[in-house]
Amino acid sequence: MTITLILNGKPFQLDGEPRIETLLTQTATEGRFVVALNGELLPRTCYATTFLQANDQIDILFPIAGG
């Protein structure tokens, strides 16, 4: 199954089971980050169980340190 999502403002084709966890694997996302689905932050405990639909908007956000 392939669906088109909006990932960080750009179209992205997600192959396989449409879950946040699958998306993170396909994009090789590692380190410290948070995921927002349609503007709502998701707890990490939901990544494996949150299913995605076509045209969902996902933002993967990384902390920026500075001073």
HELIX and SHEET records of a PDB file:
HELIX    1   1 ILE A   20  GLN A   26  1                                   7    
HELIX    2   2 ARG A   44  CYS A   46  5                                   3    
SHEET    1   A 5 LYS A  10  ASP A  15  0                                        
SHEET    2   A 5 THR A   2  LEU A   7 -1                                        
SHEET    3   A 5 GLN A  57  LEU A  61  1                                        
SHEET    4   A 5 VAL A  34  LEU A  37 -1                                        
SHEET    5   A 5 GLU A  40  LEU A  42 -1                                        
END                                                                             
